[in-house]
């Protein structure tokens, strides 16, 4: 083994590790899920998201039709 190649591999590994660690620490870990971006480094400065309350049942016409059918079968 030559002396140059013996020291080259650990130096390259240390350099690669430094680059990877630096890139992870310098970027935020924002994840886009269900229409929201959570979390990011500035989450305390983000605007509050508001989702208005929707109908209790996802398909109100279907629920009313099922209730009508139940009422018809009971009579």
C-alpha positions, 0 to 999 in steps of 0.5 A, spaced: 500 500 500 502 506 498 502 512 503 497 516 499 491 511 498 492 509 505 490 517 508 485 518 502 480 514 504 478 516 511 479 523 508 474 522 503 469 519 508 470 525 513 469 530 507 462 526 505 460 525 512 461 533 513 457 534 507 451 530 509 451 532 516 451 540 514 446 539 508 441 536 513 442 541 519 442 547 514 435 545 511 428 544 514 424 538 514 418 540 511 413 535 510 407 536 505 401 532 508 394 533 507 394 540 505 398 542 511 406 543 511 408 540 518 413 542 521 418 547 518 424 551 522 419 557 522 413 554 524 412 559 530 411 564 524 406 560 520 399 563 519 394 559 523 390 554 518 382 554 519 378 549 517 370 550 518 366 545 520 363 541 515 356 537 515 356 531 520 355 526 515 359 526 509 353 525 504 347 528 508 342 526 502 344 519 503 343 519 510 336 522 509 334 517 504 336 511 509 332 514 514 326 514 509 327 507 508 328 505 515 321 509 516 318 505 511 320 498 513 318 500 520 311 502 518 
